[in-house]
């Protein structure tokens, strides 16, 4: 696994990817969607797994697309 996942005190989840990139995602109670703070497209996701994958993509996780 080339990333580390940490839940911060404010409820935000921090993803640290192997290249050193740090990305954050969170659950928005107002619309029950997940968002990635650093996502330039501001995509809203139905579940945490989709948000985690987007965060790993933005953070350039080298293991994301390995078979």
ABEGO torsion letter per residue (X at the ends): XABBBBBBAAGBBBBBBAAGBBBBBBBBAAAGBBBBAABAAGBBBABAAAAAAAAAAAAGBAAAABX
